[in-house]
Amino acid sequence: MFELPIKEPVFIFALAMIIFFIFPYLMKLLRIPGLIGPILAGVIIGPNGFAILERSSTIELLGTVGLLFIIFIAGLEMDLDGFKKYRNRSIVFGMLSFWLPFAVGTLISFLLGYNLAASILIGSILGSHTLLGYPIASRLGIGKSKAITTAVGGSILTDTFSFLILAIIAGAAVGQLDMYFGIKLTISLIVFVAAIFIGTPLIARWFFRNVTTEGPIEFTFVMVMLFAAGSLALLAGIQPILGAFLVGLALNRFIFDQGPLMNRIRFTANAIFIPFFLLSVGMLMDLRVLVSNPKAWILTISIVFALLIGKYSAALLTSKFYGYSKKERIVIFGLTTPQAAGTLASTLVGFNVGLLDQVTVNGMIIMILITCIGGPYLVEKYGRGIALHENQKPVKKGDAPERILIPIANPKTMESLLDLSFVIRQSLSKEQPIYALRVVQRDMWASEGEVAKAEKMLGQAVTYSSGADVPIRVITRVDRNIAIGINRAIAEEGITTLVAGWNGERTTQQKIFGGVIDQVLDQSNVAVLISKLGHPLNTTKRIILVLPNGIDHKPGYWDALSTIKLLATNLGASIYCYAIKGYPETFKAQMREIKPNPPTEVEWVEGWGSLYKEKLNTFNRDDLVVVISARKGTTAWHPQLEKVPEKLAKINPESFIILYPTETKEDLRGTRGTELPKEVLLERDYD
């Protein structure tokens, strides 16, 4: 019934899915990274194994898409602030990681009898690498560590150098190397890079602000940008993987790590395309070459030796220069050792122009197999140690698990509040669900109908949250007062942070925001973020942080600062602080104590009047204003804090957050001696 190789598309895809399902489990039993499974499967079922499948154009297409996804995600997940801060490290490592293997590879190739042009081409191939182990580092949560950022940033240089040398050598081999060729290549490269880094942010900002944010449309837009960049790279005469990496960097600030869009990108890549890439690489291997041609042994051992010596020397020197640990050094080495599609592409170009023979091609393929198995294994083994070490570092947050509650009242603001919650979730509380609450007042005649509406709205929250792969727990409460229902949920569920929305309106009877919010603030001691989000969070360029005088004496100040810095880092935004009658140097020192460290500036402001008159009109449309406020009667409270929300609602920035830090129960009790009893207070003036 079956003819080998299999050609029926349904059978091919079914076999591939079975491989992607079974082989990772087999690798896990053998304590080998799961990424290696599809590679070994490709060796077994490929044309050089049992010939069950051929490396058809479909396999090549899906494999190429998988490679672009790997490089694209590396660009999306790169810590740009960390890269800017440590860019010198990336430049140093990139230079070492390319030129050391290049020099060793060129010398060994020349000694093996290759001419100068072929030797230089082989050296440039060894200087590049594929970040095959990066998905492992990302899964372990170390993708933004200093060492990983250094390695990923250095990849920009290694791949650029490799592709430029490939273009020059290939041009020389076919007689095209002249002044016109050099000018054309330089101009096309400059135009390409400018188009990516100038055009992509402009298009992305317009899209996220003006086009519907439905999941499929957002994902399709990102795919358009990815493959358009790859196509432009080909037109510019360079490899498409460089375009994928650069457009990933350009979109980095628009796709935050914990959002639904990023989850869709990762899921699509890891479930389908990356496994197809690994399978296609495995199908290139022909282990019989080592038996049939002794020269292949010599060549393979030589180039693998040159590669390992050069890459490890680069990792060792960089680690010595910048004080990286042994585990970080080996992870850098493991990340930059694998040779895959870039190596294969350069090798095939060299073969097609007559610089490399069939033995060299086979030797390079064997090297791909060895490095694609060894590199991810090192990243998995030693990266886990780095992750465990990072988790042992002290943090400012309390020991209790962080639990975020969102009272949902308006379906139009639900997604923006959920996005904010995704962004501020602490890494140590990722297992805790987001709590979504809808309170229905008990005295309504149509309470059953209102409960049904509430549950429908909460169902929408579940759908949106599941798209981000964030657990969510929905709560429906029927209570005589909305504020009482919220406060009871806070107490019963052990909530630590409340994220609520505000429409920017209040009546004369209301104090600051409105009856419900004011009552919740009065009767709870958890951190509260009152938010009016008028623009998509992922278009935020800068966070304007207002620090009232004495705010650093509040018990929850450090936690609030940590939340703001986490928000800035995940959004890729800088922080600009206005310290009201405070000491800038003190706040700068406090900022440095909290990790992470996005770009931060602090400016002294004479008073609230100066802030209103001189600073508010300088805020930009894409700014997110955050005011660390204080409950009435507590430390750092000032009458002007009650006017700030109304002031901000009338100026240019479309979005702001009023953040009330956590209070101790004793502090709150001391401010309420003259207030009405709790039940009376909660029953009045709600909306």
DOLUM-377645 format. One line per 10 residues: number of its first residue (from 1); their letters; for each residue x, z, y of C-alpha. Coordinates in steps of 0.5 Angstrom, whole numbers. Layout:
NUM	a	X:Z:Y; ...
END
This chain:
1	mfelpikepv	0:0:0; 6:2:5; 11:-3:7; 18:0:10; 19:0:15; 12:3:17; 9:-2:23; 2:1:23; 2:4:30; -3:10:27
11	fifalamiif	1:11:21; 8:11:26; 4:16:31; 2:21:25; 9:21:22; 12:23:29; 7:28:30; 8:31:23; 15:31:24; 14:35:31
21	fifpylmkll	10:40:28; 14:42:21; 21:41:23; 22:46:29; 19:51:24; 25:49:19; 30:49:24; 27:56:26; 28:59:19; 35:56:19
31	ripgligpil	37:59:26; 38:53:29; 35:51:36; 28:47:35; 30:41:39; 35:39:34; 29:38:29; 27:31:31; 34:29:32; 36:30:24
41	agviigpngf	29:27:22; 31:21:26; 37:21:22; 33:22:16; 27:17:17; 31:12:21; 34:5:20; 40:8:18; 37:13:13; 31:12:9
51	ailersstie	29:6:13; 22:9:14; 21:8:21; 25:3:25; 27:4:32; 22:-1:35; 21:-2:43; 15:3:42; 20:9:40; 25:6:45
61	llgtvgllfi	20:7:51; 17:14:49; 24:16:48; 26:13:55; 20:17:58; 22:23:55; 29:23:57; 27:22:64; 22:28:63; 28:32:61
71	ifiaglemdl	32:30:68; 26:31:72; 24:38:70; 31:40:71; 30:38:78; 24:41:79; 26:48:76; 33:48:80; 33:54:85; 34:50:91
81	dgfkkyrnrs	36:56:95; 41:58:90; 44:51:90; 45:51:97; 48:58:97; 52:56:91; 53:49:93; 61:49:93; 61:52:86; 56:46:84
91	ivfgmlsfwl	61:41:87; 67:45:84; 64:45:77; 62:38:78; 69:35:80; 72:39:74; 67:37:69; 67:30:70; 75:29:72; 78:33:66
101	pfavgtlisf	74:30:61; 75:23:64; 83:24:65; 83:26:57; 79:21:55; 82:15:58; 89:18:56; 87:18:49; 83:12:49; 89:8:52
111	llgynlaasi	94:11:46; 89:9:41; 90:2:43; 84:0:48; 86:-4:55; 86:0:61; 79:-2:63; 76:0:56; 80:6:57; 77:8:64
121	ligsilgsht	70:6:61; 71:11:55; 73:16:60; 67:16:65; 63:16:59; 66:23:57; 65:25:64; 58:25:64; 53:29:60; 45:30:58
131	llgypiasrl	42:37:60; 39:37:53; 39:44:53; 36:45:59; 29:46:56; 32:52:52; 35:55:58; 28:54:62; 24:57:56; 29:63:56
141	gigkskaitt	28:65:63; 35:63:66; 34:57:69; 35:59:76; 41:64:74; 47:62:78; 51:60:72; 45:55:70; 44:53:77; 52:51:78
151	avggsiltdt	51:47:71; 45:43:73; 48:42:80; 54:39:78; 50:34:74; 49:30:80; 56:29:81; 58:28:74; 52:23:73; 54:19:79
161	fsflilaiia	61:18:78; 60:16:71; 55:11:73; 59:8:79; 65:7:75; 60:4:69; 58:-1:75; 65:-2:77; 68:-4:70; 62:-8:68
171	gaavgqldmy	62:-12:74; 70:-13:73; 69:-15:66; 64:-21:68; 68:-23:74; 63:-20:80; 68:-15:82; 69:-17:90; 68:-14:97; 61:-17:97
181	fgikltisli	60:-13:90; 62:-6:93; 58:-7:99; 52:-9:96; 53:-3:91; 54:2:97; 48:0:101; 43:0:95; 46:7:93; 45:10:101
191	vfvaaifigt	38:6:102; 36:9:95; 38:16:96; 35:16:103; 28:13:101; 28:19:95; 29:25:100; 26:22:106; 20:18:103; 18:23:97
201	pliarwffrn	17:29:102; 13:25:107; 8:22:101; 8:29:98; 6:33:104; 0:28:106; -2:27:99; -3:35:97; -6:36:104; -11:30:104
211	vttegpieft	-13:28:97; -17:32:92; -13:37:88; -16:35:81; -12:36:76; -11:29:73; -10:26:80; -5:31:82; -1:29:75; -2:22:76
221	fvmvmlfaag	1:22:83; 7:26:80; 8:21:75; 7:15:80; 13:18:84; 17:20:78; 17:12:75; 17:9:82; 24:13:83; 26:11:76
231	slallagiqp	25:3:78; 28:4:85; 34:6:81; 34:0:77; 33:-4:83; 39:-1:86; 44:-2:80; 44:5:78; 41:9:72; 34:11:72
241	ilgaflvgla	35:18:70; 39:19:77; 32:17:80; 29:22:76; 33:28:78; 33:26:85; 26:26:86; 25:32:82; 29:35:87; 25:32:93
251	lnrfifdqgp	18:35:89; 21:41:88; 18:45:94; 11:42:92; 10:44:85; 11:51:84; 13:54:78; 7:58:75; 2:53:78; -3:49:73
261	lmnrirftan	1:42:75; 8:45:73; 4:47:67; 1:40:65; 8:37:67; 12:42:62; 6:41:56; 6:33:57; 14:33:56; 15:38:51
271	aifipfflls	9:36:46; 10:29:46; 16:25:50; 22:30:49; 21:30:42; 20:22:42; 27:22:46; 30:27:41; 27:23:35; 30:16:38
281	vgmlmdlrvl	37:19:39; 37:21:31; 35:14:29; 41:11:32; 46:15:28; 49:12:22; 53:17:18; 56:12:13; 60:9:18; 65:15:17
291	vsnpkawilt	65:13:10; 66:5:11; 71:5:16; 77:10:17; 78:8:24; 72:11:26; 74:18:23; 80:17:28; 76:15:34; 70:20:33
301	isivfallig	75:26:32; 79:24:38; 73:23:43; 70:29:41; 77:33:42; 77:30:49; 70:31:50; 70:39:48; 77:40:51; 75:37:58
311	kysaalltsk	68:40:58; 71:47:56; 76:47:61; 72:45:66; 67:51:64; 73:56:63; 76:54:70; 69:55:74; 68:62:70; 75:64:72
321	fygyskkeri	74:62:80; 67:65:80; 67:71:76; 62:69:71; 61:72:64; 64:70:57; 56:68:55; 55:65:62; 61:60:61; 59:58:54
331	vifglttpqa	52:57:56; 55:52:62; 59:49:56; 53:48:52; 49:45:57; 54:40:59; 57:38:52; 51:34:49; 52:26:50; 45:22:49
341	agtlastlvg	42:16:53; 47:16:59; 52:15:54; 49:10:49; 47:6:55; 54:6:58; 57:5:51; 52:-1:50; 54:-4:57; 61:-4:55
351	fnvglldqvt	59:-7:48; 55:-13:51; 61:-15:56; 66:-15:51; 70:-8:53; 68:-4:47; 67:-6:39; 63:-4:34; 67:1:31; 67:5:38
361	vngmiimili	59:4:39; 59:8:32; 64:13:34; 60:14:40; 54:15:36; 57:20:32; 59:24:38; 52:24:40; 50:27:34; 55:32:34
371	tciggpylve	54:34:41; 47:34:41; 47:39:35; 52:44:38; 50:44:45; 43:47:45; 45:51:39; 50:55:44; 45:55:50; 40:58:45
381	kygrgialhe	45:63:42; 49:66:48; 43:64:53; 39:69:50; 44:75:51; 44:73:59; 36:73:59; 37:80:55; 42:82:60; 38:80:66
391	nqkpvkkgda	32:84:64; 36:90:64; 38:90:71; 34:95:76; 28:93:80; 24:96:86; 18:95:83; 15:101:79; 15:102:72; 7:101:71
401	perilipian	5:94:69; 3:90:75; -5:88:75; -8:83:80; -15:83:82; -19:78:85; -26:79:88; -29:72:88; -35:71:92; -34:64:95
411	pktmeslldl	-32:58:90; -29:54:95; -23:59:96; -23:61:89; -17:56:87; -13:58:93; -13:65:91; -12:64:84; -6:60:86; -3:66:91
421	sfvirqslsk	-4:70:85; 0:66:80; 6:65:85; 6:73:87; 6:75:79; 12:79:78; 17:76:72; 16:83:68; 9:83:68; 8:76:66
431	eqpiyalrvv	4:78:60; -1:82:64; -8:78:66; -10:76:72; -17:80:73; -23:76:76; -28:80:79; -35:78:81; -40:84:84; -48:83:84
441	qrdmwasege	-52:88:88; -56:92:84; -62:92:89; -63:84:89; -70:82:86; -67:76:82; -61:80:79; -61:76:73; -60:70:76; -55:72:80
451	vakaekmlgq	-51:75:74; -52:68:71; -49:65:78; -43:70:78; -41:68:70; -41:61:72; -37:62:78; -32:66:73; -32:61:68; -29:56:73
461	avtyssgadv	-24:61:74; -22:61:67; -22:54:67; -17:53:73; -13:59:70; -12:56:63; -9:50:66; -3:54:69; -3:58:62; -4:64:66
471	pirvitrvdr	-8:69:62; -15:71:66; -20:77:64; -26:76:68; -31:82:70; -38:82:72; -41:88:75; -48:90:78; -47:95:83; -51:98:89
481	niaiginrai	-45:96:94; -40:91:93; -35:95:96; -36:100:90; -36:95:85; -29:93:87; -26:100:88; -29:102:81; -26:96:78; -19:98:81
491	aeegittlva	-20:105:78; -22:103:71; -17:97:70; -11:100:73; -11:95:78; -4:95:83; -5:89:87; -12:86:90; -12:79:93; -18:78:97
501	gwngerttqq	-20:72:102; -23:72:109; -27:67:113; -24:69:119; -31:72:122; -33:79:124; -39:82:127; -38:87:133; -40:93:128; -35:91:123
511	kifggvidqv	-28:94:124; -23:89:122; -25:84:117; -32:86:115; -36:91:112; -34:90:104; -26:89:106; -26:95:111; -29:99:106; -24:97:100
521	ldqsnvavli	-18:99:105; -21:105:106; -22:108:99; -17:105:95; -9:106:95; -7:99:92; -3:94:95; -8:89:98; -7:82:101; -13:79:105
531	sklghplntt	-12:72:106; -14:66:110; -11:60:106; -13:54:110; -7:49:107; -4:48:100; 1:53:99; 6:48:96; 6:45:103; 9:51:106
541	kriilvlpng	16:50:109; 17:57:112; 14:64:112; 13:68:119; 14:75:117; 11:80:122; 14:87:121; 11:93:126; 15:98:128; 16:104:123
551	idhkpgywda	13:100:117; 19:101:113; 17:108:113; 11:107:109; 12:108:101; 10:101:99; 14:98:104; 20:96:99; 14:93:94; 11:89:99
561	lstikllatn	18:86:101; 19:84:94; 12:81:94; 14:77:100; 21:75:98; 18:73:91; 13:68:95; 18:65:99; 22:63:93; 17:61:89
571	lgasiycyai	14:56:94; 21:54:96; 20:57:103; 25:60:108; 23:67:112; 23:68:119; 22:75:121; 19:78:128; 21:86:128; 16:89:133
581	kgypetfkaq	21:94:137; 25:95:130; 33:94:129; 34:87:126; 40:89:123; 37:95:119; 31:90:117; 37:85:115; 40:90:111; 34:92:107
591	mreikpnppt	32:84:106; 39:83:102; 37:89:98; 31:86:95; 32:80:90; 32:74:90; 35:72:97; 31:66:100; 34:64:107; 32:69:112
601	evewvegwgs	33:70:119; 31:76:123; 29:77:131; 27:83:135; 21:82:139; 20:87:145; 12:89:143; 6:86:141; 4:83:148; 11:79:147
611	lykeklntfn	9:77:140; 2:74:143; 5:70:149; 12:68:147; 12:67:139; 5:65:137; 5:58:140; 11:57:137; 8:57:130; 8:50:126
621	rddlvvvisa	2:48:122; 5:49:115; 7:56:117; 5:62:113; 4:68:117; 5:74:113; 4:81:117; 5:88:113; 0:92:116; -2:99:115
631	rkgttawhpq	-9:103:114; -12:107:120; -9:113:121; -3:112:116; 5:111:118; 6:105:122; -1:104:124; -2:101:131; -9:99:135; -6:92:135
641	lekvpeklak	-6:91:128; -14:91:128; -13:85:133; -8:81:129; -13:78:124; -17:75:130; -11:73:134; -8:69:128; -15:66:126; -15:62:133
651	inpesfiily	-8:59:133; -5:53:130; -2:56:123; -8:55:118; -6:60:113; -4:68:114; -4:74:110; -5:81:112; -1:85:107; -3:93:106
661	ptetkedlrg	2:96:102; 1:101:97; -1:108:99; 0:115:96; -7:118:95; -4:124:99; -3:120:105; -10:117:105; -13:124:104; -9:126:110
671	trgtelpkev	-12:121:114; -20:122:112; -21:129:114; -26:127:120; -29:121:116; -36:121:113; -37:122:106; -35:117:101; -42:115:99; -45:114:106
681	llerdyd	-39:110:108; -39:105:102; -46:104:103; -46:102:111; -44:96:114; -43:91:108; -44:84:108
END
